[in-house]
Amino acid sequence: MHSGFLGHENDTGTYRQIGHIGPGQHLDFPADCFLLADGIYPNKHPLVTAYKSAEMVRRPPREQRRRRKFNLLHRQRRVYVKHVIK
């Protein structure tokens, strides 16, 4: 049994090869659920990536704090998931 992606392929290459993900798409996925992804992936549903530093500059302090907190939570959960699935 194999996953269908034989040989050496990085995660993003494999992601590009799978069908569309979402409600009613090739790979059905609930609209209110998200997948935490590294910055190399596109930030579009169902993937959620952390804010880049360029997206944080020149924002009001309250918005910067909110984005930093989001990035911290995103990083903590993403690392936890990686450790669980090894």
N, CA, C and O atoms as a GROMACS GRO file, in nm:
protein
  344
    1MET      N    1   0.085  -0.118   0.000
    1MET     CA    2   0.000   0.000   0.000
    1MET      C    3   0.089   0.124   0.000
    1MET      O    4   0.190   0.126   0.070
    2HIS      N    5   0.053   0.225  -0.077
    2HIS     CA    6   0.130   0.349  -0.080
    2HIS      C    7   0.034   0.466  -0.093
    2HIS      O    8  -0.084   0.448  -0.124
    3SER      N    9   0.086   0.585  -0.070
    3SER     CA   10   0.003   0.705  -0.070
    3SER      C   11  -0.031   0.755  -0.209
    3SER      O   12  -0.117   0.842  -0.224
    4GLY      N   13   0.033   0.704  -0.309
    4GLY     CA   14   0.008   0.751  -0.444
    4GLY      C   15   0.111   0.852  -0.492
    4GLY      O   16   0.106   0.895  -0.607
    5PHE      N   17   0.204   0.889  -0.407
    5PHE     CA   18   0.309   0.984  -0.442
    5PHE      C   19   0.444   0.915  -0.425
    5PHE      O   20   0.511   0.931  -0.323
    6LEU      N   21   0.483   0.839  -0.525
    6LEU     CA   22   0.607   0.762  -0.516
    6LEU      C   23   0.726   0.850  -0.546
    6LEU      O   24   0.716   0.949  -0.619
    7GLY      N   25   0.840   0.814  -0.491
    7GLY     CA   26   0.963   0.887  -0.516
    7GLY      C   27   0.977   1.008  -0.425
    7GLY      O   28   0.895   1.032  -0.337
    8HIS      N   29   1.083   1.083  -0.449
    8HIS     CA   30   1.110   1.201  -0.367
    8HIS      C   31   1.024   1.318  -0.413
    8HIS      O   32   1.025   1.355  -0.530
    9GLU      N   33   0.952   1.372  -0.322
    9GLU     CA   34   0.867   1.488  -0.352
    9GLU      C   35   0.849   1.566  -0.223
    9GLU      O   36   0.818   1.507  -0.119
   10ASN      N   37   0.868   1.696  -0.228
   10ASN     CA   38   0.848   1.773  -0.106
   10ASN      C   39   0.698   1.795  -0.083
   10ASN      O   40   0.616   1.767  -0.171
   11ASP      N   41   0.664   1.845   0.035
   11ASP     CA   42   0.524   1.860   0.073
   11ASP      C   43   0.446   1.950  -0.023
   11ASP      O   44   0.334   1.918  -0.061
   12THR      N   45   0.506   2.061  -0.063
   12THR     CA   46   0.432   2.153  -0.149
   12THR      C   47   0.408   2.093  -0.288
   12THR      O   48   0.304   2.117  -0.348
   13GLY      N   49   0.504   2.018  -0.337
   13GLY     CA   50   0.486   1.951  -0.466
   13GLY      C   51   0.372   1.851  -0.460
   13GLY      O   52   0.291   1.841  -0.553
   14THR      N   53   0.366   1.776  -0.352
   14THR     CA   54   0.258   1.681  -0.332
   14THR      C   55   0.125   1.753  -0.319
   14THR      O   56   0.025   1.709  -0.376
   15TYR      N   57   0.122   1.863  -0.244
   15TYR     CA   58  -0.002   1.939  -0.226
   15TYR      C   59  -0.056   1.989  -0.359
   15TYR      O   60  -0.176   1.987  -0.382
   16ARG      N   61   0.033   2.033  -0.447
   16ARG     CA   62  -0.011   2.084  -0.577
   16ARG      C   63  -0.071   1.974  -0.665
   16ARG      O   64  -0.150   2.001  -0.754
   17GLN      N   65  -0.032   1.849  -0.639
   17GLN     CA   66  -0.079   1.739  -0.722
   17GLN      C   67  -0.216   1.686  -0.680
   17GLN      O   68  -0.285   1.622  -0.760
   18ILE      N   69  -0.256   1.711  -0.556
   18ILE     CA   70  -0.386   1.659  -0.512
   18ILE      C   71  -0.497   1.748  -0.566
   18ILE      O   72  -0.473   1.861  -0.607
   19GLY      N   73  -0.617   1.696  -0.564
   19GLY     CA   74  -0.732   1.772  -0.614
   19GLY      C   75  -0.769   1.887  -0.520
   19GLY      O   76  -0.708   1.904  -0.414
   20HIS      N   77  -0.868   1.964  -0.562
   20HIS     CA   78  -0.915   2.077  -0.482
   20HIS      C   79  -0.975   2.028  -0.350
   20HIS      O   80  -1.039   1.923  -0.344
   21ILE      N   81  -0.951   2.107  -0.245
   21ILE     CA   82  -1.001   2.074  -0.112
   21ILE      C   83  -1.109   2.173  -0.074
   21ILE      O   84  -1.090   2.294  -0.088
   22GLY      N   85  -1.222   2.123  -0.028
   22GLY     CA   86  -1.328   2.212   0.018
   22GLY      C   87  -1.465   2.147   0.005
   22GLY      O   88  -1.477   2.038  -0.049
   23PRO      N   89  -1.566   2.215   0.054
   23PRO     CA   90  -1.702   2.160   0.046
   23PRO      C   91  -1.743   2.137  -0.100
   23PRO      O   92  -1.737   2.229  -0.182
   24GLY      N   93  -1.783   2.016  -0.130
   24GLY     CA   94  -1.827   1.983  -0.265
   24GLY      C   95  -1.714   1.966  -0.366
   24GLY      O   96  -1.741   1.946  -0.484
   25GLN      N   97  -1.589   1.975  -0.323
   25GLN     CA   98  -1.474   1.961  -0.412
   25GLN      C   99  -1.430   1.815  -0.419
   25GLN      O  100  -1.490   1.727  -0.357
   26HIS      N  101  -1.324   1.790  -0.495
   26HIS     CA  102  -1.267   1.656  -0.509
   26HIS      C  103  -1.239   1.594  -0.372
   26HIS      O  104  -1.275   1.479  -0.347
   27LEU      N  105  -1.176   1.669  -0.284
   27LEU     CA  106  -1.151   1.626  -0.147
   27LEU      C  107  -1.241   1.708  -0.055
   27LEU      O  108  -1.208   1.822  -0.021
   28ASP      N  109  -1.353   1.650  -0.016
   28ASP     CA  110  -1.450   1.723   0.066
   28ASP      C  111  -1.387   1.760   0.200
   28ASP      O  112  -1.320   1.679   0.263
   29PHE      N  113  -1.410   1.883   0.242
   29PHE     CA  114  -1.353   1.934   0.366
   29PHE      C  115  -1.451   2.037   0.421
   29PHE      O  116  -1.492   2.126   0.346
   30PRO      N  117  -1.489   2.029   0.548
   30PRO     CA  118  -1.586   2.124   0.603
   30PRO      C  119  -1.541   2.269   0.588
   30PRO      O  120  -1.422   2.300   0.602
   31ALA      N  121  -1.635   2.358   0.558
   31ALA     CA  122  -1.604   2.499   0.534
   31ALA      C  123  -1.551   2.568   0.659
   31ALA      O  124  -1.476   2.665   0.648
   32ASP      N  125  -1.589   2.520   0.777
   32ASP     CA  126  -1.547   2.586   0.901
   32ASP      C  127  -1.422   2.525   0.963
   32ASP      O  128  -1.390   2.555   1.078
   33CYS      N  129  -1.352   2.440   0.890
   33CYS     CA  130  -1.227   2.379   0.938
   33CYS      C  131  -1.110   2.430   0.854
   33CYS      O  132  -1.127   2.468   0.738
   34PHE      N  133  -0.992   2.430   0.914
   34PHE     CA  134  -0.873   2.482   0.847
   34PHE      C  135  -0.754   2.390   0.872
   34PHE      O  136  -0.752   2.314   0.969
   35LEU      N  137  -0.656   2.398   0.785
   35LEU     CA  138  -0.531   2.326   0.799
   35LEU      C  139  -0.420   2.427   0.825
   35LEU      O  140  -0.408   2.524   0.750
   36LEU      N  141  -0.341   2.407   0.929
   36LEU     CA  142  -0.229   2.496   0.958
   36LEU      C  143  -0.115   2.463   0.864
   36LEU      O  144  -0.076   2.346   0.851
   37ALA      N  145  -0.060   2.564   0.799
   37ALA     CA  146   0.043   2.540   0.698
   37ALA      C  147   0.162   2.632   0.718
   37ALA      O  148   0.151   2.738   0.780
   38ASP      N  149   0.276   2.590   0.665
   38ASP     CA  150   0.397   2.673   0.663
   38ASP      C  151   0.376   2.788   0.566
   38ASP      O  152   0.282   2.788   0.486
   39GLY      N  153   0.466   2.885   0.572
   39GLY     CA  154   0.459   3.002   0.486
   39GLY      C  155   0.480   2.972   0.339
   39GLY      O  156   0.451   3.058   0.255
   40ILE      N  157   0.530   2.855   0.305
   40ILE     CA  158   0.554   2.822   0.165
   40ILE      C  159   0.424   2.788   0.091
   40ILE      O  160   0.420   2.790  -0.032
   41TYR      N  161   0.318   2.758   0.166
   41TYR     CA  162   0.188   2.727   0.107
   41TYR      C  163   0.109   2.854   0.084
   41TYR      O  164   0.136   2.956   0.147
   42PRO      N  165   0.010   2.849  -0.006
   42PRO     CA  166  -0.075   2.967  -0.027
   42PRO      C  167  -0.168   2.986   0.093
   42PRO      O  168  -0.213   2.888   0.152
   43ASN      N  169  -0.196   3.109   0.128
   43ASN     CA  170  -0.285   3.137   0.240
   43ASN      C  171  -0.427   3.151   0.186
   43ASN      O  172  -0.480   3.262   0.176
   44LYS      N  173  -0.488   3.039   0.152
   44LYS     CA  174  -0.626   3.038   0.104
   44LYS      C  175  -0.693   2.912   0.157
   44LYS      O  176  -0.628   2.810   0.180
   45HIS      N  177  -0.823   2.921   0.175
   45HIS     CA  178  -0.899   2.812   0.237
   45HIS      C  179  -0.870   2.682   0.166
   45HIS      O  180  -0.871   2.679   0.042
   46PRO      N  181  -0.846   2.575   0.236
   46PRO     CA  182  -0.855   2.555   0.380
   46PRO      C  183  -0.722   2.577   0.454
   46PRO      O  184  -0.714   2.551   0.574
   47LEU      N  185  -0.619   2.625   0.383
   47LEU     CA  186  -0.490   2.645   0.447
   47LEU      C  187  -0.484   2.781   0.518
   47LEU      O  188  -0.537   2.881   0.468
   48VAL      N  189  -0.421   2.783   0.634
   48VAL     CA  190  -0.399   2.907   0.708
   48VAL      C  191  -0.251   2.915   0.741
   48VAL      O  192  -0.196   2.826   0.804
   49THR      N  193  -0.188   3.022   0.697
   49THR     CA  194  -0.046   3.044   0.726
   49THR      C  195  -0.031   3.160   0.823
   49THR      O  196  -0.122   3.241   0.841
   50ALA      N  197   0.085   3.167   0.885
   50ALA     CA  198   0.114   3.277   0.977
   50ALA      C  199   0.135   3.406   0.898
   50ALA      O  200   0.165   3.404   0.778
   51TYR      N  201   0.119   3.519   0.968
   51TYR     CA  202   0.144   3.649   0.905
   51TYR      C  203   0.293   3.666   0.882
   51TYR      O  204   0.374   3.628   0.967
   52LYS      N  205   0.329   3.722   0.769
   52LYS     CA  206   0.469   3.755   0.742
   52LYS      C  207   0.498   3.892   0.803
   52LYS      O  208   0.406   3.971   0.826
   53SER      N  209   0.625   3.920   0.830
   53SER     CA  210   0.661   4.047   0.893
   53SER      C  211   0.616   4.166   0.807
   53SER      O  212   0.580   4.270   0.862
   54ALA      N  213   0.619   4.151   0.676
   54ALA     CA  214   0.576   4.260   0.589
   54ALA      C  215   0.426   4.289   0.605
   54ALA      O  216   0.382   4.400   0.578
   55GLU      N  217   0.351   4.191   0.649
   55GLU     CA  218   0.208   4.210   0.672
   55GLU      C  219   0.178   4.272   0.808
   55GLU      O  220   0.063   4.302   0.840
   56MET      N  221   0.282   4.290   0.889
   56MET     CA  222   0.262   4.344   1.023
   56MET      C  223   0.310   4.487   1.039
   56MET      O  224   0.262   4.560   1.126
   57VAL      N  225   0.404   4.528   0.956
   57VAL     CA  226   0.456   4.664   0.969
   57VAL      C  227   0.351   4.766   0.928
   57VAL      O  228   0.262   4.739   0.847
   58ARG      N  229   0.363   4.882   0.987
   58ARG     CA  230   0.274   4.995   0.959
   58ARG      C  231   0.128   4.965   0.989
   58ARG      O  232   0.037   5.022   0.929
   59ARG      N  233   0.107   4.874   1.082
   59ARG     CA  234  -0.029   4.846   1.132
   59ARG      C  235  -0.044   4.914   1.266
   59ARG      O  236   0.056   4.939   1.334
   60PRO      N  237  -0.166   4.944   1.306
   60PRO     CA  238  -0.185   4.998   1.441
   60PRO      C  239  -0.134   4.899   1.546
   60PRO      O  240  -0.139   4.778   1.524
   61PRO      N  241  -0.084   4.949   1.658
   61PRO     CA  242  -0.028   4.860   1.761
   61PRO      C  243  -0.122   4.748   1.802
   61PRO      O  244  -0.078   4.635   1.824
   62ARG      N  245  -0.250   4.777   1.814
   62ARG     CA  246  -0.345   4.673   1.854
   62ARG      C  247  -0.350   4.560   1.750
   62ARG      O  248  -0.356   4.443   1.787
   63GLU      N  249  -0.350   4.596   1.622
   63GLU     CA  250  -0.352   4.496   1.515
   63GLU      C  251  -0.222   4.417   1.512
   63GLU      O  252  -0.224   4.296   1.486
   64GLN      N  253  -0.109   4.482   1.537
   64GLN     CA  254   0.020   4.411   1.543
   64GLN      C  255   0.019   4.308   1.656
   64GLN      O  256   0.063   4.194   1.637
   65ARG      N  257  -0.032   4.348   1.772
   65ARG     CA  258  -0.040   4.253   1.884
   65ARG      C  259  -0.130   4.134   1.850
   65ARG      O  260  -0.097   4.020   1.882
   66ARG      N  261  -0.242   4.162   1.786
   66ARG     CA  262  -0.334   4.055   1.748
   66ARG      C  263  -0.267   3.957   1.650
   66ARG      O  264  -0.282   3.835   1.663
   67ARG      N  265  -0.194   4.010   1.554
   67ARG     CA  266  -0.126   3.925   1.456
   67ARG      C  267  -0.011   3.847   1.518
   67ARG      O  268   0.012   3.731   1.484
   68ARG      N  269   0.062   3.910   1.609
   68ARG     CA  270   0.170   3.838   1.678
   68ARG      C  271   0.114   3.723   1.761
   68ARG      O  272   0.169   3.613   1.763
   69LYS      N  273   0.003   3.749   1.830
   69LYS     CA  274  -0.061   3.644   1.910
   69LYS      C  275  -0.108   3.530   1.820
   69LYS      O  276  -0.090   3.413   1.853
   70PHE      N  277  -0.168   3.564   1.707
   70PHE     CA  278  -0.210   3.461   1.612
   70PHE      C  279  -0.091   3.378   1.567
   70PHE      O  280  -0.098   3.256   1.564
   71ASN      N  281   0.020   3.444   1.531
   71ASN     CA  282   0.139   3.372   1.487
   71ASN      C  283   0.192   3.279   1.595
   71ASN      O  284   0.232   3.167   1.566
   72LEU      N  285   0.191   3.324   1.720
   72LEU     CA  286   0.236   3.240   1.831
   72LEU      C  287   0.148   3.116   1.844
   72LEU      O  288   0.200   3.004   1.854
   73LEU      N  289   0.017   3.134   1.843
   73LEU     CA  290  -0.075   3.021   1.854
   73LEU      C  291  -0.062   2.928   1.734
   73LEU      O  292  -0.065   2.806   1.748
   74HIS      N  293  -0.048   2.986   1.616
   74HIS     CA  294  -0.031   2.907   1.494
   74HIS      C  295   0.095   2.821   1.503
   74HIS      O  296   0.092   2.701   1.474
   75ARG      N  297   0.204   2.882   1.543
   75ARG     CA  298   0.332   2.811   1.554
   75ARG      C  299   0.324   2.699   1.657
   75ARG      O  300   0.371   2.588   1.632
   76GLN      N  301   0.264   2.726   1.773
   76GLN     CA  302   0.254   2.625   1.878
   76GLN      C  303   0.170   2.505   1.832
   76GLN      O  304   0.210   2.391   1.855
   77ARG      N  305   0.058   2.530   1.770
   77ARG     CA  306  -0.028   2.420   1.725
   77ARG      C  307   0.035   2.344   1.610
   77ARG      O  308   0.026   2.221   1.606
   78ARG      N  309   0.098   2.415   1.518
   78ARG     CA  310   0.159   2.348   1.403
   78ARG      C  311   0.270   2.254   1.448
   78ARG      O  312   0.281   2.142   1.398
   79VAL      N  313   0.353   2.299   1.541
   79VAL     CA  314   0.460   2.215   1.593
   79VAL      C  315   0.402   2.095   1.666
   79VAL      O  316   0.453   1.984   1.653
   80TYR      N  317   0.297   2.116   1.743
   80TYR     CA  318   0.233   2.007   1.816
   80TYR      C  319   0.182   1.901   1.718
   80TYR      O  320   0.202   1.781   1.741
   81VAL      N  321   0.118   1.944   1.612
   81VAL     CA  322   0.066   1.850   1.512
   81VAL      C  323   0.181   1.775   1.448
   81VAL      O  324   0.171   1.653   1.429
   82LYS      N  325   0.289   1.843   1.415
   82LYS     CA  326   0.404   1.774   1.353
   82LYS      C  327   0.462   1.669   1.446
   82LYS      O  328   0.503   1.562   1.401
   83HIS      N  329   0.466   1.697   1.575
   83HIS     CA  330   0.518   1.600   1.671
   83HIS      C  331   0.425   1.480   1.685
   83HIS      O  332   0.472   1.368   1.703
   84VAL      N  333   0.297   1.503   1.678
   84VAL     CA  334   0.201   1.394   1.691
   84VAL      C  335   0.209   1.302   1.570
   84VAL      O  336   0.209   1.180   1.587
   85ILE      N  337   0.216   1.357   1.450
   85ILE     CA  338   0.218   1.271   1.331
   85ILE      C  339   0.359   1.226   1.293
   85ILE      O  340   0.374   1.138   1.208
   86LYS      N  341   0.459   1.284   1.354
   86LYS     CA  342   0.601   1.250   1.331
   86LYS      C  343   0.636   1.259   1.186
   86LYS      O  344   0.750   1.234   1.149
   0.00000   0.00000   0.00000
